[in-house]
Amino acid sequence: MKDSSLLIKNARIIDPATDAEETGDILIAEGKISKTGNDISAAGAATIDASGLIACPGFIDLHCHLRQPGYENKETIATGAAAAARGGYTTICCMPNTNPPLDNAGIVNHVRDIASRDAPLVRILPVGCITGGRAGRELVNMAELASAGCIGFSDDGSPVSDTRIMSLAMENAAVLDLPIIDHCEDINLSQGGHMNDGWVAVRLGLKGIPAAAEEIMVARDIALCELTGARLHVTHMSTAGSTQLVRDAKQRGLKVTCDVTPHNLTLTHERVMKVQDTPRTALAYDTNARVNPPLRSPADIEALIRGITDGTIDAIATDHAPHTIEEKLCEFENAISGISGFETAFGVLMSLVHTGSISLKTLLACLTTGPAKILQNGTGTLRPGARADITLLDTEREWTVDVKDFLSKGRNTPFNGCKLKGLVVATISGGCLSFHHDSLRIS
């Protein structure tokens, strides 16, 4: 739907950017929010009856994998964007581990051209590499990548181990005022590990990855952030120790931000175990629960939730990582890490609201204003004049995850078959409906 004007009626409007919460209407015109208030009328506008629904700024995902170019068998920009819209996302930041990787302006412009052609209703922002080929040896031309539209720099799953290289990268990023978005992992310590280092790994006979493998690199990067004055964003943080390191850095006034994933907030390492119902009950494992960083302990989850409630954690990012069935239907040690996360994120996260672990407004802030502040691009608000990126939510709607219904090519999720409470009913991007559920009432 590409109406020049759109009117949302009777919504419960929550805008964490202005701390506003009220029932009313939102008028959209020319792709922007024209006005909010009560009893708004607009001749000729398509009208959405949002009674019983929440209207909030469109979700923003700081970390996802769209796979194109190079791995279109896992996902394409078009299928990833469709899945993102279904999940309530209007802006997504795609990581550079494609083939070829996003380490030069030519490939970045290629991705942006595909996005403009195949996924015009979702804003796709590329993250550029830190080093050429993500090999960790030579810095890319970061100024060139910034001019091509990259919103930050990361080697993601191939973390930069050379401290000198990372220090130079932060110096350059500081000049450009763009963040280093780091996957913090000491690969020398985590090498050969497959899941969290703990009793579950011992019971399953799998080599563990200690929390220290993440925390050592978080500490190093914070020290380099202090040295260079750069903006550091610790992505998919997973441990209590990392949370405390970021909390301390923020208290010292450093430019450090962080995000955490829905699965690391809601699933412990016990989810890796799968009991087989046989005449002799046996333990097995679920490769869909293999992620990097791994699912951690209950104590880590408690610390992450506390980090969200006290403001240490700025954002929730999906780390949407679609894979083929074959890459998960194998031994745990050989399975590729990652979860297809766009379409389940909101329902999964609402479990934390329904149990009272976090408030709804805090959750929405982590999905909207938190990441918007990191991007510094004026999104994440329902203020009049802002781009009309809006997500409509039914927080009480129950539904069951069925991967056969996914719009993403990736069917790899440990949430398949789970009953969730909380559904994205519609996503409006730049004033256009990019997704709507069959139950949405439009006239």
VEXSEZA-33396 format. One record per residue (C-alpha): x, y, z. Coordinates in pm, whole numbers, plus 32768, in hexadecimal, padded with zeros to 4 digits. Layout:
BEGIN
XYZ ...
// end
This chain:
BEGIN
800080008000 809381507F97 7F8882487FF9 7FED83B38008 7F4383C4815B 7EF582C58266 7E3482EF83AA 7E64820D84D7 7D3A822685C3 7D0F81D38733 7E6981448774 7F1B813888C0 804182118859 818C81D08909 82B882A188A3 83E6825E8983 849D838188DF 83AD847B897D 8339839D8A9E 81D983C88A12 80C682C98A4B 7F62831D89E6 7E3C829E891E 7E03835887DA 7E3783768665 7F62839F857F 7F458447842D 804C83F48328 807C84C881F3 818F84C880EC 824D83BA81A8 8264848282EB 81A1849E842C 80BE85C883F7 801585D9854A 7FAE85108678 7E84854C8758 7D1684F88788 7BF684F5868E 7CD585398562 7C2685268412 7CBC852882B6 7BE9851D817C 7C5B8410808C 7D5683748179 7D6081FC81A2 7CFF81B48309 7D8280A883F3 7CAD804E8520 7DB680148629 7CC87FE3874D 7D707EFC8847 7EC17F23879C 80017FD787FE 80A280CA870A 821681048744 833D81748670 83AE80728573 84A47F7485FC 86157FA685AB 87057E808598 88767ED185BF 88F17D758563 88717C868459 88F37BAE833D 884D7BC681E8 894C7ADE8140 893F7B867FEA 8A287B8D7F2E 8ABE7A337F35 89D47965800D 888379907F67 882F78257FB7 880F78968123 876579E880F3 87457B047FFD 871C7C738046 85B37C567FCF 85577B2B80AB 86117BB781D6 85647D0581B5 840F7C5C8199 84577B9782D7 84CF7CD48384 83917D908329 82C17C7083AF 83867C8B84F0 83357DFF8513 84827E868495 84967FBC83BD 86117FE883CE 87117ECF83CF 888D7ED883CD 892A7DC18301 8A7A7D348368 8B9C7D198270 8BDF7BA18273 8B657B6F810F 8C2A7AE77FE8 8CCE7BCA7F86 8CCB7C7E80D5 8C6A7DEB80F5 8DCE7E6D80F7 8DC07F687FD7 8CD1806D7F51 8C807FA27E19 8BE87E7C7ED1 8B397F617FCB 8A9780207EAC 8A367ED47E0D 89817E6B7F4C 88D57FBA7F66 88637FA27DFC 87CE7E497E37 87237EC67F72 868F7FF07EBB 86107F107DA4 859D7DDA7E65 85487E5D7FC0 84DF7FCA7FA3 83F67FBF80D2 85007F6581D1 8624804F8210 87607F7B81F2 889F8013827C 89EA7F648233 8AFC7F2A8333 8C547F318295 8D7F7E5682E3 8E997EC383C6 8FA27E028306 8FC27D93819D 8F137C478168 8EC97C4082DE 90237BA482F9 909C7C7E8418 91DB7CF1836F 91A67E3B82B7 90AD7F5182F7 8FAE7FA281ED 8F818104816C 8E8881618278 8E4782BD81F0 8DEA8225809F 8CF881348146 8C5F824D8212 8C29831880D4 8B8181E78038 8A8381E28154 8B1180F6825A 8A91814883B7 8BAC809D8473 8CC27F9E8454 8CDE7E3184BC 8D8D7CF0845B 8C767C448520 8CAF7ACA853B 8E227AFB84EE 8E7E7BE2860E 8FB57CB985EB 90B57C0E86CA 91D67CFA8681 91BF7E0D8786 92907EFD86B6 91A67ED6858D 90767F0B8668 911380418704 915080D585AA 8FED807D8544 8F6181338671 903782638627 8FAB827384C6 8E46822F8538 8E6483478638 8EBA84408525 8D8883CC8461 8CAE83C9859C 8C30826C8547 8C2D81448635 8D0680108637 8C047EF9865A 8CC97DDC86EE 8C887C6A8715 8D597C3D884E 8E007AE88852 8F607A7888A2 8F71796A8799 90AA78D48834 8FE1788B896E 8E9C782688C5 8F3E775587B3 8EA375FC8799 8D807659887A 8C1976158816 8B3C76978930 8B4B773F8A84 8C5276B48B6E 8B8676168C84 8ADB74DF8D04 8A0674B18BCB 8B3C74A48AEF 8BD873A68BD9 8A9E72D08BD8 8A8672D48A5D 8BFA729D8A2C 8C2673E5896F 8D4974D78994 8CDC76198A3C 8D1C778889F3 8D6878438B36 8CCF79968B83 8E317A1B8B9E 8E5B79F58A24 8D607B1089FA 8DBB7BDB8B2C 8F2E7BF18ADB 8EE17C98898E 8DD57D7A8A22 8ED97DF48B1E 8FDD7E278A0C 8EF17EE7892C 8E7D7FC58A4A 8FEB80178A94 901F80718924 8EE0813E8927 8F6B82058A4B 90B9822B8999 902D82A3884B 8EE6834F88A7 8E2E827487AD 8CC781FF87C0 8CC2808D881C 8B8C7FB587F7 8BA47E5A8890 8AB27D8487CC 89F57C4A883B 8A837C5F899A 8A3F7B208A5D 8AE27B148BB5 8ABF7BAF8D0D 8C2D7C158D09 8C0A7CCD8BBE 8AD97D848C41 8B997DFD8D70 8CBF7E6D8C9B 8BD87F3E8BC1 8B257FC88CF2 8C7080388D88 8CE080D18C3D 8BA0819C8C22 8BC982178D85 8D2282988D1F 8C8283588C01 8D0D82888AE3 8C5882748995 8BF3810989C3 8AA480738961 8A2E7F0C8940 89187E2688D0 889A7CCC892C 87CE7BCE8867 86717B4588AF 86F979E488CC 880B7A4289C2 87037AEF8A96 861279CA8A9E 86CB78808A6A 87D677E38B46 88DB76E48ADE 87EB75D68B54 872476118A13 883B75638955 87D0741C89FB 86BB7352895E 862772228A09 85D7710A8916 849B704A896F 85146EE88933 84F36DA289F9 863C6E0D8A98 86256F848AC7 875E702B8A40 87EC71878A2A 882D722588D9 885C738A8862 87A9748A878C 888C7529868A 879076448660 880176B587B9 896A76D98748 89BF784B8734 8AF27925875A 8B0C79AC8860 8A6E787888FB 893B786289D6 89B978A18B36 895878548C9E 882578C98D61 890879B68E24 89777A588CDE 880E7A898C70 87BB7B2A8DBE 88E17C178D93 887A7C718C2E 87157CBB8C9A 87997D928DB5 88717E438CB3 873B7E958BE8 86767F158D12 87907FF68D92 87E880808C3A 89397FD48C0E 88B97F208AD9 884B801389CB 87A67F3488CA 87257DDD8871 87A17D5A8720 87317C18867B 887C7B9C85EA 87947B0684E3 886C79F2844E 87B679138353 885377C982EC 87F176A58212 8754756B82A3 888B74A38249 8968758B8318 889F7535844E 884973C6840A 899C73428478 8A71730185AA 8A71742286A1 8BE5745B866C 8BAD748884F6 8A72755C8506 8A8B76C8849F 8A3B77C285B2 890A78A18590 879478D185B9 869A795C84C0 86117A6A85A4 85487B7E84FA 83F27ADB8505 83F97A5E866C 84AD7B7E8719 83847C42879E 82BD7B138811 83EE7A8288BF 84427BCB896B 82DC7BFE89E1 830E7AD18AC4 83ED7BB58B96 82D67CB78BAD 81C77BBA8C01 829D7B2C8D1B 82E97C888DA3 845F7C768D5E 845A7DBC8C99 83517EBF8C4A 82B17EE18AF5 833280448ACE 84967FD18B1F 847D7EBB8A1E 83FE7FAA8913 851480A08964 86177F8E8927 85787F4687D4 854E80B18767 85EA81DE8812 87158120889A 879980B18747 872D81FD86AA 881282BB8798 893481E0872D 88E9821A85BC 88B7839085F7 87D483AA84C5 869A84448557 85C883078554 851C82598677 8410835A86C8 82A683AF867E 82D98526868B 822385EB857B 830E86238458 83CA84DD848E 83D983CD8387 829F82F883AF 833B81B5842B 82368113850C 81F67FB78594 809D7F448609 809A7E3A8718 7FA57D5487C4 804A7CFD890D 7F417BFD896E 7F227B3B8827 7F9479D2884A 802F79198726 810777E986E7 825177FC862D 824D772A84F0 83847746841A 82BF76D982E8 8219783082F5 835F78F78305 839F79FC81FB 851379D2823B 85C578B98188 865C785E82D7 8593775C839A 869C773584A8 85FC779385F3 85E076E78746 848C7791876E 83D976BC866A 829976378705 82A3772D8828 816777E88888 81B1795B88A4 80DB7A7A8925 81177BBC8865 80EE7BF586EF 81567CFA85F2 80127D5B8540 809D7E5B844C 81DE7F0983E7 81DB805F8341 831F80D582A3 833782338218 81BD824B821E 81868107815A 81077FBD81DD 822A7ECC81BC 81727DB98279 801B7D82830C 7F737C5B83B2 7E2A7BDC8328 7D797C598460 7DCF7DC88420 7C9A7E9783D7 7CD57F8C82B8 7BCF8063820D 
// end
